[in-house]
Amino acid sequence: CPKNPKHVILSRYEDRDDLTGFEWRYWNRLVRSELVAFEKGSESVDSVAFSPDGKRLASDGGSPNTPGSDQVKIWDTESGIVLLDLKGTSDWIWSVDYSSDGNWVAASGGSPTFLVWNAHSGEAFHTFSGHAGTVWSVAFSPDSTRIVSGGQDQTVRVWNVHTGQQVLTIPAHSKRVRSACFSPDGKHIASGSDAETVCLWDSVTGEKVGELNGHRGGARTVCFNNNGKTLLVGCGDSTVKVWDTASGEEKMTLRGHTGPVWCVRCSPDGRRIASVSQDSTSKLWDEVLLKVVFS
């Protein structure tokens, strides 16, 4: 998802039983006019990530049943041209992330391993092994030195980017971990699971520092806002929950989607929330007015 405040990705998410008819576009959030369309035929896209300068965009390769779905593509955001095909995986891709220094791209999917590539050359840098089952989520730390992953094995794991060594294992949830991310200061990790819970962890010790409950249908995606004071959670019951991380209190629940919410992000100024759902819609919410301002 975008690190550039002027842009947002809106994608049509198809039913997981029929990953066809995919289309996704790159929009200017300020003027709401389309800049460039990235066309990949009939493939589905489950994850995208901007480079920190906004000039490149990484995306997964498509649906599990599509040839080439084990590739990550890096696009030029001005022209829509594919710059690099990142190869080396042997299964479909579910999660993609760009490091904040712009040097690395990570991707995970239907394998117990995940890869990191050099974002400039496209060369595979390291394969990270340790999970037992699908790795549903990968995300870099703010300083680009660590990666957090969440897996089918119900664990959250932290890795050293440069050595590939696992530095922390957290037996986090009673069901699979759908999403995990670092707080903006790198001190904490949020993880969401099919157990309908979101947990907050010390990113160094692995100690649990908070637990948020009530995410019906599972916590499918988690994201901190830029100051770390708010946590967004996309849920399987089609809602987005907004939490105060200091008090652990639910600030609001956003309703408007009709399917599970697979991605949520907050604008840098904290005034807008973007959400993408399996109902094939993307919505931009005004956090203050609690209403959809763009859909």
ZADO-1210 file (C-alpha; in nm, 4 decimals, padded with zeros to 6 digits):
<atoms>
<atom x="00.0000" y="00.0000" z="00.0000" code="CYS" pos="1"/>
<atom x="00.1143" y="00.3554" z="-00.0664" code="PRO" pos="2"/>
<atom x="00.3787" y="00.5372" z="00.1314" code="LYS" pos="3"/>
<atom x="00.3210" y="00.8431" z="-00.0894" code="ASN" pos="4"/>
<atom x="00.0304" y="01.0445" z="00.0640" code="PRO" pos="5"/>
<atom x="-00.0957" y="01.1568" z="-00.2779" code="LYS" pos="6"/>
<atom x="-00.1755" y="00.8109" z="-00.4058" code="HIS" pos="7"/>
<atom x="-00.3870" y="00.5121" z="-00.3160" code="VAL" pos="8"/>
<atom x="-00.4398" y="00.1720" z="-00.4753" code="ILE" pos="9"/>
<atom x="-00.7957" y="00.0648" z="-00.5452" code="LEU" pos="10"/>
<atom x="-00.8416" y="-00.2964" z="-00.6515" code="SER" pos="11"/>
<atom x="-01.1367" y="-00.5157" z="-00.7327" code="ARG" pos="12"/>
<atom x="-01.1050" y="-00.8230" z="-00.5141" code="TYR" pos="13"/>
<atom x="-01.2738" y="-01.1288" z="-00.6622" code="GLU" pos="14"/>
<atom x="-01.4217" y="-01.4228" z="-00.4737" code="ASP" pos="15"/>
<atom x="-01.1490" y="-01.6675" z="-00.3763" code="ARG" pos="16"/>
<atom x="-01.3410" y="-01.9459" z="-00.5519" code="ASP" pos="17"/>
<atom x="-01.3271" y="-01.7636" z="-00.8863" code="ASP" pos="18"/>
<atom x="-01.0164" y="-01.5497" z="-00.9208" code="LEU" pos="19"/>
<atom x="-01.1041" y="-01.3998" z="-01.2599" code="THR" pos="20"/>
<atom x="-01.1911" y="-01.0644" z="-01.4078" code="GLY" pos="21"/>
<atom x="-00.9209" y="-00.8861" z="-01.2125" code="PHE" pos="22"/>
<atom x="-00.8518" y="-00.5186" z="-01.2631" code="GLU" pos="23"/>
<atom x="-00.6577" y="-00.2752" z="-01.0475" code="TRP" pos="24"/>
<atom x="-00.5719" y="00.0893" z="-01.0862" code="ARG" pos="25"/>
<atom x="-00.3484" y="00.3611" z="-00.9511" code="TYR" pos="26"/>
<atom x="-00.5391" y="00.6751" z="-00.8505" code="TRP" pos="27"/>
<atom x="-00.4525" y="01.0259" z="-00.7455" code="ASN" pos="28"/>
<atom x="-00.6197" y="01.0623" z="-00.4064" code="ARG" pos="29"/>
<atom x="-00.6258" y="01.4400" z="-00.4140" code="LEU" pos="30"/>
<atom x="-00.8018" y="01.4988" z="-00.7463" code="VAL" pos="31"/>
<atom x="-00.9645" y="01.1527" z="-00.7772" code="ARG" pos="32"/>
<atom x="-00.8561" y="01.1201" z="-01.1400" code="SER" pos="33"/>
<atom x="-00.7031" y="00.8051" z="-01.2849" code="GLU" pos="34"/>
<atom x="-00.3333" y="00.8334" z="-01.3663" code="LEU" pos="35"/>
<atom x="-00.2413" y="00.4953" z="-01.5109" code="VAL" pos="36"/>
<atom x="-00.3907" y="00.1474" z="-01.5302" code="ALA" pos="37"/>
<atom x="-00.1776" y="-00.1607" z="-01.4705" code="PHE" pos="38"/>
<atom x="-00.3226" y="-00.4401" z="-01.6826" code="GLU" pos="39"/>
<atom x="-00.2519" y="-00.8067" z="-01.6132" code="LYS" pos="40"/>
<atom x="-00.5251" y="-00.9778" z="-01.8105" code="GLY" pos="41"/>
<atom x="-00.7616" y="-01.1971" z="-01.6076" code="SER" pos="42"/>
<atom x="-00.5347" y="-01.2468" z="-01.3081" code="GLU" pos="43"/>
<atom x="-00.6169" y="-01.1532" z="-00.9510" code="SER" pos="44"/>
<atom x="-00.3917" y="-00.9395" z="-00.7348" code="VAL" pos="45"/>
<atom x="-00.3900" y="-00.9894" z="-00.3590" code="ASP" pos="46"/>
<atom x="-00.1166" y="-00.7493" z="-00.2479" code="SER" pos="47"/>
<atom x="00.0665" y="-00.4366" z="-00.3643" code="VAL" pos="48"/>
<atom x="00.3325" y="-00.2121" z="-00.2090" code="ALA" pos="49"/>
<atom x="00.4878" y="00.1191" z="-00.3132" code="PHE" pos="50"/>
<atom x="00.8571" y="00.1990" z="-00.3006" code="SER" pos="51"/>
<atom x="00.9233" y="00.4826" z="-00.0546" code="PRO" pos="52"/>
<atom x="00.9676" y="00.7374" z="-00.3352" code="ASP" pos="53"/>
<atom x="00.6441" y="00.6267" z="-00.5024" code="GLY" pos="54"/>
<atom x="00.8145" y="00.5619" z="-00.8357" code="LYS" pos="55"/>
<atom x="00.7795" y="00.1834" z="-00.8245" code="ARG" pos="56"/>
<atom x="00.5057" y="-00.0562" z="-00.7259" code="LEU" pos="57"/>
<atom x="00.5441" y="-00.4227" z="-00.6330" code="ALA" pos="58"/>
<atom x="00.2558" y="-00.6637" z="-00.6888" code="SER" pos="59"/>
<atom x="00.1961" y="-01.0351" z="-00.6544" code="ASP" pos="60"/>
<atom x="00.1780" y="-01.2456" z="-00.9678" code="GLY" pos="61"/>
<atom x="-00.1859" y="-01.3578" z="-00.9746" code="GLY" pos="62"/>
<atom x="-00.4138" y="-01.6392" z="-00.8694" code="SER" pos="63"/>
<atom x="-00.2941" y="-01.9787" z="-00.7427" code="PRO" pos="64"/>
<atom x="-00.4168" y="-02.1488" z="-01.0617" code="ASN" pos="65"/>
<atom x="-00.2548" y="-01.9034" z="-01.3038" code="THR" pos="66"/>
<atom x="00.0835" y="-01.9730" z="-01.4685" code="PRO" pos="67"/>
<atom x="00.3340" y="-01.7185" z="-01.3399" code="GLY" pos="68"/>
<atom x="00.1493" y="-01.6679" z="-01.0120" code="SER" pos="69"/>
<atom x="00.4762" y="-01.7451" z="-00.8335" code="ASP" pos="70"/>
<atom x="00.6286" y="-01.4200" z="-00.9583" code="GLN" pos="71"/>
<atom x="00.6385" y="-01.0740" z="-00.8074" code="VAL" pos="72"/>
<atom x="00.6332" y="-00.7851" z="-01.0506" code="LYS" pos="73"/>
<atom x="00.7787" y="-00.4371" z="-01.0054" code="ILE" pos="74"/>
<atom x="00.6093" y="-00.1665" z="-01.2104" code="TRP" pos="75"/>
<atom x="00.6965" y="00.1873" z="-01.3104" code="ASP" pos="76"/>
<atom x="00.4150" y="00.3970" z="-01.1605" code="THR" pos="77"/>
<atom x="00.4306" y="00.6644" z="-01.4296" code="GLU" pos="78"/>
<atom x="00.4207" y="00.4422" z="-01.7386" code="SER" pos="79"/>
<atom x="00.2653" y="00.1206" z="-01.6031" code="GLY" pos="80"/>
<atom x="00.5518" y="-00.0816" z="-01.7549" code="ILE" pos="81"/>
<atom x="00.6876" y="-00.3905" z="-01.5799" code="VAL" pos="82"/>
<atom x="01.0474" y="-00.3192" z="-01.4792" code="LEU" pos="83"/>
<atom x="01.1335" y="-00.6463" z="-01.3065" code="LEU" pos="84"/>
<atom x="00.9954" y="-00.9979" z="-01.2655" code="ASP" pos="85"/>
<atom x="01.1119" y="-01.1316" z="-00.9313" code="LEU" pos="86"/>
<atom x="01.1404" y="-01.5093" z="-00.9594" code="LYS" pos="87"/>
<atom x="01.2409" y="-01.7840" z="-00.7255" code="GLY" pos="88"/>
<atom x="00.9227" y="-01.8802" z="-00.5456" code="THR" pos="89"/>
<atom x="00.7470" y="-02.2110" z="-00.6102" code="SER" pos="90"/>
<atom x="00.3954" y="-02.1234" z="-00.5019" code="ASP" pos="91"/>
<atom x="00.1320" y="-01.8500" z="-00.5288" code="TRP" pos="92"/>
<atom x="00.1929" y="-01.5136" z="-00.3607" code="ILE" pos="93"/>
<atom x="-00.0367" y="-01.3653" z="-00.0964" code="TRP" pos="94"/>
<atom x="00.1601" y="-01.0802" z="00.0669" code="SER" pos="95"/>
<atom x="00.4122" y="-00.8289" z="-00.0703" code="VAL" pos="96"/>
<atom x="00.6018" y="-00.5503" z="00.1047" code="ASP" pos="97"/>
<atom x="00.8633" y="-00.2875" z="00.0114" code="TYR" pos="98"/>
<atom x="01.1288" y="-00.1888" z="00.2653" code="SER" pos="99"/>
<atom x="01.1302" y="00.1749" z="00.3746" code="SER" pos="100"/>
<atom x="01.4846" y="00.2234" z="00.2440" code="ASP" pos="101"/>
<atom x="01.3733" y="00.1053" z="-00.1004" code="GLY" pos="102"/>
<atom x="01.6341" y="-00.1705" z="-00.1239" code="ASN" pos="103"/>
<atom x="01.4270" y="-00.4830" z="-00.0615" code="TRP" pos="104"/>
<atom x="01.1013" y="-00.6498" z="-00.1608" code="VAL" pos="105"/>
<atom x="00.9572" y="-00.9390" z="00.0402" code="ALA" pos="106"/>
<atom x="00.6811" y="-01.1784" z="-00.0617" code="ALA" pos="107"/>
<atom x="00.5063" y="-01.4776" z="00.0943" code="SER" pos="108"/>
<atom x="00.2283" y="-01.7157" z="-00.0023" code="GLY" pos="109"/>
<atom x="00.1349" y="-02.0805" z="-00.0187" code="GLY" pos="110"/>
<atom x="00.4692" y="-02.2030" z="00.1076" code="SER" pos="111"/>
<atom x="00.6289" y="-02.2289" z="00.4542" code="PRO" pos="112"/>
<atom x="00.9114" y="-02.0093" z="00.3223" code="THR" pos="113"/>
<atom x="00.9245" y="-01.6546" z="00.1936" code="PHE" pos="114"/>
<atom x="01.1751" y="-01.4588" z="-00.0117" code="LEU" pos="115"/>
<atom x="01.3463" y="-01.1217" z="-00.0121" code="VAL" pos="116"/>
<atom x="01.4796" y="-00.9749" z="-00.3363" code="TRP" pos="117"/>
<atom x="01.7118" y="-00.6874" z="-00.4196" code="ASN" pos="118"/>
<atom x="01.4598" y="-00.4283" z="-00.5389" code="ALA" pos="119"/>
<atom x="01.7095" y="-00.2708" z="-00.7806" code="HIS" pos="120"/>
<atom x="01.8549" y="-00.5769" z="-00.9552" code="SER" pos="121"/>
<atom x="01.5708" y="-00.8237" z="-00.9045" code="GLY" pos="122"/>
<atom x="01.8125" y="-01.0833" z="-00.7681" code="GLU" pos="123"/>
<atom x="01.6810" y="-01.3170" z="-00.4976" code="ALA" pos="124"/>
<atom x="01.8666" y="-01.2255" z="-00.1775" code="PHE" pos="125"/>
<atom x="01.7518" y="-01.4816" z="00.0784" code="HIS" pos="126"/>
<atom x="01.4928" y="-01.7503" z="00.1443" code="THR" pos="127"/>
<atom x="01.3510" y="-01.7419" z="00.4980" code="PHE" pos="128"/>
<atom x="01.2575" y="-02.0825" z="00.6425" code="SER" pos="129"/>
<atom x="01.0941" y="-02.1716" z="00.9722" code="GLY" pos="130"/>
<atom x="00.7160" y="-02.1605" z="00.9462" code="HIS" pos="131"/>
<atom x="00.5132" y="-02.4808" z="00.9252" code="ALA" pos="132"/>
<atom x="00.2571" y="-02.4001" z="00.6576" code="GLY" pos="133"/>
<atom x="00.1443" y="-02.1003" z="00.4534" code="THR" pos="134"/>
<atom x="00.3007" y="-01.7652" z="00.5384" code="VAL" pos="135"/>
<atom x="00.0059" y="-01.5272" z="00.5101" code="TRP" pos="136"/>
<atom x="00.1787" y="-01.1992" z="00.5862" code="SER" pos="137"/>
<atom x="00.5192" y="-01.0311" z="00.5666" code="VAL" pos="138"/>
<atom x="00.6125" y="-00.6743" z="00.6611" code="ALA" pos="139"/>
<atom x="00.9381" y="-00.4844" z="00.7082" code="PHE" pos="140"/>
<atom x="01.0290" y="-00.2898" z="01.0187" code="SER" pos="141"/>
<atom x="01.0508" y="00.0898" z="00.9802" code="PRO" pos="142"/>
<atom x="01.4327" y="00.0758" z="00.9757" code="ASP" pos="143"/>
<atom x="01.4326" y="-00.2053" z="00.7133" code="SER" pos="144"/>
<atom x="01.6476" y="-00.4363" z="00.9302" code="THR" pos="145"/>
<atom x="01.3759" y="-00.6817" z="01.0368" code="ARG" pos="146"/>
<atom x="01.0775" y="-00.8617" z="00.8881" code="ILE" pos="147"/>
<atom x="00.7706" y="-00.9847" z="01.0728" code="VAL" pos="148"/>
<atom x="00.5756" y="-01.2793" z="00.9344" code="SER" pos="149"/>
<atom x="00.2492" y="-01.4450" z="01.0302" code="GLY" pos="150"/>
<atom x="00.1602" y="-01.8000" z="00.9394" code="GLY" pos="151"/>
<atom x="-00.0782" y="-02.0895" z="00.9201" code="GLN" pos="152"/>
<atom x="00.1136" y="-02.2387" z="01.2145" code="ASP" pos="153"/>
<atom x="-00.0420" y="-01.9711" z="01.4411" code="GLN" pos="154"/>
<atom x="00.2926" y="-01.8032" z="01.5054" code="THR" pos="155"/>
<atom x="00.4381" y="-01.4591" z="01.4534" code="VAL" pos="156"/>
<atom x="00.8084" y="-01.4595" z="01.3710" code="ARG" pos="157"/>
<atom x="01.0696" y="-01.1855" z="01.3453" code="VAL" pos="158"/>
<atom x="01.3714" y="-01.2162" z="01.1170" code="TRP" pos="159"/>
<atom x="01.6978" y="-01.0357" z="01.0516" code="ASN" pos="160"/>
<atom x="01.6791" y="-00.9108" z="00.6928" code="VAL" pos="161"/>
<atom x="02.0533" y="-00.9280" z="00.6249" code="HIS" pos="162"/>
<atom x="02.1364" y="-01.2646" z="00.7818" code="THR" pos="163"/>
<atom x="01.8058" y="-01.4443" z="00.7297" code="GLY" pos="164"/>
<atom x="01.8151" y="-01.5590" z="01.0896" code="GLN" pos="165"/>
<atom x="01.4990" y="-01.5917" z="01.2929" code="GLN" pos="166"/>
<atom x="01.5369" y="-01.3718" z="01.6020" code="VAL" pos="167"/>
<atom x="01.1961" y="-01.4157" z="01.7656" code="LEU" pos="168"/>
<atom x="00.9118" y="-01.6696" z="01.7613" code="THR" pos="169"/>
<atom x="00.5791" y="-01.5863" z="01.9221" code="ILE" pos="170"/>
<atom x="00.3110" y="-01.8568" z="01.9647" code="PRO" pos="171"/>
<atom x="00.0596" y="-01.5847" z="01.9018" code="ALA" pos="172"/>
<atom x="-00.2887" y="-01.7201" z="01.8372" code="HIS" pos="173"/>
<atom x="-00.5090" y="-02.0296" z="01.8533" code="SER" pos="174"/>
<atom x="-00.5800" y="-02.0106" z="01.4777" code="LYS" pos="175"/>
<atom x="-00.3820" y="-01.9002" z="01.1729" code="ARG" pos="176"/>
<atom x="-00.2272" y="-01.5547" z="01.1701" code="VAL" pos="177"/>
<atom x="-00.3662" y="-01.3551" z="00.8784" code="ARG" pos="178"/>
<atom x="-00.1714" y="-01.0338" z="00.9187" code="SER" pos="179"/>
<atom x="00.1172" y="-00.8830" z="01.1155" code="ALA" pos="180"/>
<atom x="00.2930" y="-00.5469" z="01.1073" code="CYS" pos="181"/>
<atom x="00.5324" y="-00.3247" z="01.3020" code="PHE" pos="182"/>
<atom x="00.4316" y="-00.0045" z="01.4733" code="SER" pos="183"/>
<atom x="00.5840" y="00.3125" z="01.3208" code="PRO" pos="184"/>
<atom x="00.8536" y="00.3272" z="01.5915" code="ASP" pos="185"/>
<atom x="00.9354" y="-00.0434" z="01.5466" code="GLY" pos="186"/>
<atom x="00.8806" y="-00.1191" z="01.9149" code="LYS" pos="187"/>
<atom x="00.5601" y="-00.3174" z="01.8800" code="HIS" pos="188"/>
<atom x="00.3955" y="-00.5707" z="01.6504" code="ILE" pos="189"/>
<atom x="00.0244" y="-00.6117" z="01.5852" code="ALA" pos="190"/>
<atom x="-00.1088" y="-00.9484" z="01.4693" code="SER" pos="191"/>
<atom x="-00.4569" y="-01.0490" z="01.3585" code="GLY" pos="192"/>
<atom x="-00.5947" y="-01.4019" z="01.3319" code="SER" pos="193"/>
<atom x="-00.8922" y="-01.6175" z="01.2442" code="ASP" pos="194"/>
<atom x="-00.9427" y="-01.6529" z="01.6196" code="ALA" pos="195"/>
<atom x="-01.1092" y="-01.3065" z="01.6013" code="GLU" pos="196"/>
<atom x="-00.8384" y="-01.1524" z="01.8183" code="THR" pos="197"/>
<atom x="-00.5700" y="-00.8915" z="01.7574" code="VAL" pos="198"/>
<atom x="-00.2657" y="-00.8971" z="01.9832" code="CYS" pos="199"/>
<atom x="00.0039" y="-00.6369" z="02.0463" code="LEU" pos="200"/>
<atom x="00.3573" y="-00.7588" z="02.1186" code="TRP" pos="201"/>
<atom x="00.6915" y="-00.6165" z="02.2230" code="ASP" pos="202"/>
<atom x="00.8926" y="-00.6598" z="01.9025" code="SER" pos="203"/>
<atom x="01.2154" y="-00.7451" z="02.0876" code="VAL" pos="204"/>
<atom x="01.1033" y="-00.9664" z="02.3775" code="THR" pos="205"/>
<atom x="00.7827" y="-01.1082" z="02.2304" code="GLY" pos="206"/>
<atom x="00.5900" y="-01.0157" z="02.5438" code="GLU" pos="207"/>
<atom x="00.2189" y="-00.9572" z="02.4912" code="LYS" pos="208"/>
<atom x="00.1315" y="-00.5965" z="02.5750" code="VAL" pos="209"/>
<atom x="-00.2308" y="-00.5878" z="02.4628" code="GLY" pos="210"/>
<atom x="-00.5216" y="-00.7859" z="02.3244" code="GLU" pos="211"/>
<atom x="-00.8204" y="-00.6584" z="02.1266" code="LEU" pos="212"/>
<atom x="-01.1259" y="-00.8786" z="02.0825" code="ASN" pos="213"/>
<atom x="-01.4528" y="-00.8850" z="01.8918" code="GLY" pos="214"/>
<atom x="-01.3401" y="-00.9144" z="01.5293" code="HIS" pos="215"/>
<atom x="-01.6196" y="-01.1334" z="01.3938" code="ARG" pos="216"/>
<atom x="-01.5197" y="-01.3521" z="01.1036" code="GLY" pos="217"/>
<atom x="-01.1537" y="-01.3073" z="01.1942" code="GLY" pos="218"/>
<atom x="-00.9074" y="-01.0186" z="01.1874" code="ALA" pos="219"/>
<atom x="-00.8000" y="-01.0307" z="00.8218" code="ARG" pos="220"/>
<atom x="-00.5693" y="-00.7281" z="00.8097" code="THR" pos="221"/>
<atom x="-00.4049" y="-00.4930" z="01.0610" code="VAL" pos="222"/>
<atom x="-00.2393" y="-00.1547" z="01.0169" code="CYS" pos="223"/>
<atom x="-00.1119" y="00.1216" z="01.2446" code="PHE" pos="224"/>
<atom x="-00.1619" y="00.4852" z="01.1553" code="ASN" pos="225"/>
<atom x="00.1529" y="00.6932" z="01.1159" code="ASN" pos="226"/>
<atom x="00.1860" y="00.7964" z="01.4804" code="ASN" pos="227"/>
<atom x="00.1040" y="00.4495" z="01.6139" code="GLY" pos="228"/>
<atom x="-00.1838" y="00.5739" z="01.8294" code="LYS" pos="229"/>
<atom x="-00.4518" y="00.4092" z="01.6171" code="THR" pos="230"/>
<atom x="-00.4796" y="00.0515" z="01.4915" code="LEU" pos="231"/>
<atom x="-00.7056" y="-00.0386" z="01.1998" code="LEU" pos="232"/>
<atom x="-00.8449" y="-00.3907" z="01.1670" code="VAL" pos="233"/>
<atom x="-01.0294" y="-00.5267" z="00.8627" code="GLY" pos="234"/>
<atom x="-01.2689" y="-00.8037" z="00.9617" code="CYS" pos="235"/>
<atom x="-01.4349" y="-01.1051" z="00.8076" code="GLY" pos="236"/>
<atom x="-01.7794" y="-00.9662" z="00.8918" code="ASP" pos="237"/>
<atom x="-01.7230" y="-00.6778" z="00.6421" code="SER" pos="238"/>
<atom x="-01.6448" y="-00.4113" z="00.9040" code="THR" pos="239"/>
<atom x="-01.3356" y="-00.2047" z="00.9826" code="VAL" pos="240"/>
<atom x="-01.2615" y="-00.1505" z="01.3503" code="LYS" pos="241"/>
<atom x="-01.0591" y="00.1477" z="01.4703" code="VAL" pos="242"/>
<atom x="-00.8784" y="00.1066" z="01.8033" code="TRP" pos="243"/>
<atom x="-00.6939" y="00.3375" z="02.0417" code="ASP" pos="244"/>
<atom x="-00.3649" y="00.1538" z="02.1032" code="THR" pos="245"/>
<atom x="-00.2907" y="00.3279" z="02.4352" code="ALA" pos="246"/>
<atom x="-00.6234" y="00.2598" z="02.6060" code="SER" pos="247"/>
<atom x="-00.7250" y="-00.0523" z="02.4137" code="GLY" pos="248"/>
<atom x="-01.0663" y="00.1028" z="02.3535" code="GLU" pos="249"/>
<atom x="-01.2584" y="00.0687" z="02.0302" code="GLU" pos="250"/>
<atom x="-01.2956" y="00.4169" z="01.8807" code="LYS" pos="251"/>
<atom x="-01.5392" y="00.3261" z="01.6032" code="MET" pos="252"/>
<atom x="-01.6624" y="00.0567" z="01.3671" code="THR" pos="253"/>
<atom x="-01.6915" y="00.1407" z="00.9982" code="LEU" pos="254"/>
<atom x="-01.9751" y="-00.0322" z="00.8129" code="ARG" pos="255"/>
<atom x="-02.0352" y="-00.0224" z="00.4401" code="GLY" pos="256"/>
<atom x="-01.8722" y="-00.3257" z="00.2810" code="HIS" pos="257"/>
<atom x="-02.0702" y="-00.6427" z="00.2138" code="THR" pos="258"/>
<atom x="-01.7779" y="-00.8865" z="00.2164" code="GLY" pos="259"/>
<atom x="-01.4619" y="-00.9574" z="00.4184" code="PRO" pos="260"/>
<atom x="-01.2183" y="-00.6657" z="00.4344" code="VAL" pos="261"/>
<atom x="-00.8746" y="-00.7747" z="00.3118" code="TRP" pos="262"/>
<atom x="-00.6710" y="-00.4538" z="00.3307" code="CYS" pos="263"/>
<atom x="-00.6925" y="-00.1318" z="00.5317" code="VAL" pos="264"/>
<atom x="-00.4564" y="00.1651" z="00.5380" code="ARG" pos="265"/>
<atom x="-00.4561" y="00.5085" z="00.6977" code="CYS" pos="266"/>
<atom x="-00.3523" y="00.8289" z="00.5221" code="SER" pos="267"/>
<atom x="-00.0409" y="01.0031" z="00.6609" code="PRO" pos="268"/>
<atom x="-00.2466" y="01.2860" z="00.8110" code="ASP" pos="269"/>
<atom x="-00.4752" y="01.0369" z="00.9842" code="GLY" pos="270"/>
<atom x="-00.7906" y="01.1818" z="00.8329" code="ARG" pos="271"/>
<atom x="-00.8695" y="00.9106" z="00.5799" code="ARG" pos="272"/>
<atom x="-00.8962" y="00.5319" z="00.5941" code="ILE" pos="273"/>
<atom x="-00.8795" y="00.3203" z="00.2780" code="ALA" pos="274"/>
<atom x="-01.0310" y="-00.0282" z="00.2721" code="SER" pos="275"/>
<atom x="-01.0480" y="-00.3050" z="00.0118" code="VAL" pos="276"/>
<atom x="-01.3050" y="-00.5843" z="00.0330" code="SER" pos="277"/>
<atom x="-01.3988" y="-00.9147" z="-00.1244" code="GLN" pos="278"/>
<atom x="-01.7224" y="-00.7409" z="-00.2291" code="ASP" pos="279"/>
<atom x="-01.5182" y="-00.5969" z="-00.5221" code="SER" pos="280"/>
<atom x="-01.5185" y="-00.2412" z="-00.3831" code="THR" pos="281"/>
<atom x="-01.2632" y="-00.0047" z="-00.2337" code="SER" pos="282"/>
<atom x="-01.3710" y="00.2702" z="00.0018" code="LYS" pos="283"/>
<atom x="-01.2107" y="00.5863" z="00.1365" code="LEU" pos="284"/>
<atom x="-01.3489" y="00.6878" z="00.4740" code="TRP" pos="285"/>
<atom x="-01.3423" y="01.0155" z="00.6633" code="ASP" pos="286"/>
<atom x="-01.2363" y="00.9151" z="01.0147" code="GLU" pos="287"/>
<atom x="-01.3910" y="01.2251" z="01.1724" code="VAL" pos="288"/>
<atom x="-01.7258" y="01.2176" z="00.9909" code="LEU" pos="289"/>
<atom x="-01.7487" y="00.8351" z="00.9972" code="LEU" pos="290"/>
<atom x="-01.8737" y="00.8159" z="00.6389" code="LYS" pos="291"/>
<atom x="-01.7548" y="00.7021" z="00.2989" code="VAL" pos="292"/>
<atom x="-01.6165" y="00.9918" z="00.0984" code="VAL" pos="293"/>
<atom x="-01.5089" y="00.7905" z="-00.2088" code="PHE" pos="294"/>
<atom x="-01.6090" y="00.4451" z="-00.3310" code="SER" pos="295"/>
</atoms>
